[in-house]
Amino acid sequence: MSPENLKKLNKLRKRLDILDDSFIKLIKKRTSLVKQVLLLKKNKNEIIDKKRIKTILNQIRKKSIKNKIDPKITHRIWKNMIWSYIDFEKRKFKKK
């Protein structure tokens, strides 16, 4: 890689690092909301709502297309996030 391209790469990576910091803050806020939602659930079987998951993924697909983002990327990100939070809720539910 040329020195000029290496410099550009490093600048872009710094911008990505700043964006990642923003994601961390958003994940913290989302986790706080998920904890509040979990407090409303009385039974463990309320944790997985397949209809809601399908609705969310469909909305993300539409928003992705509208914003010219590859829907496969956002689908994978949201699906993983949803299932990660389902796992989180299951672990926290036991401790209620």
N, C-alpha and C positions, 0 to 999 in steps of 0.2 A: 504494500500500500504506500502510496506517495506521502510525503510529509504533509502536504496540503490536505489530502483526504484524511489523514490521521487526525489532524487538527479539527477538521469538520466533524469527524466521528466522535471525538472527545466532547465537543460542544453539544452534539445531539444527545450523547449519553448523559451529560449533566442535566439537560432538559428532561430527559426521561426519568432521572432520579428525582427531580423536583415534582414531576407528575406522580411518581410512585408515592412520594410523601403525602400528596393530596389524597390518593387512594386509601392510604392507611387511615387517614382522618375520617374519610367517608365510611370505611369498614367499621371503625369504632362507633360511629353514630348509628350505623345499621344494626350492629350487634346490640346496642342499647335498646333499640326499638324491638328487636327480636326477643330480648329478655322480657320486655313489657307484654308482648304478645303471649309469650309462654306462661306468664302469670295468669292469663285468662283461660288457659286450657286446663280442664279438670281430669281428662283421661289421656293416656299416652297415644291412643289411636287417633286423637285429634291433631297430632303433629303433622302427619302427611295428608295433604289435601290435593289429590291428583287433579281435580277440576281447576283449582287455583293455579297449580303449576302450569297446566296447559294454557290457561289464560295469560299468565305472565309471559311465557315463552312466545306466544302468538303476538302479544303487544311488543315485545322486544324485537321480534322479526320485522314488524311493520315500522317501528321507529328506526331500526337499522337501515331498512331500505330507503325510508324518507330522508335519512341523514347520510346516505351513500356510504354506508359501512357494510362490509361483507357480513351478511347475516349468519354465516357459519361461525364466524369468530364470536359474535355476541351470544349466539345460542349456546355455544360451548362454555363461555364464561359464565353465563347466567345459570345454566344447568348445573355446573360445578358449584357455583355459589349456593344455589338452592339446596343441593344435597349436602353441602358442607354445613349449612345452617340446620338442616334436618338432623344431622348427626349431633350438632351442638345442642339442639333442643332435647334430643333423646338423652344425652349425657346429663344435662342440667335437670331434666324432669325427674330423674331418679333421686336427685338431691333436694327436691322440694319438701 
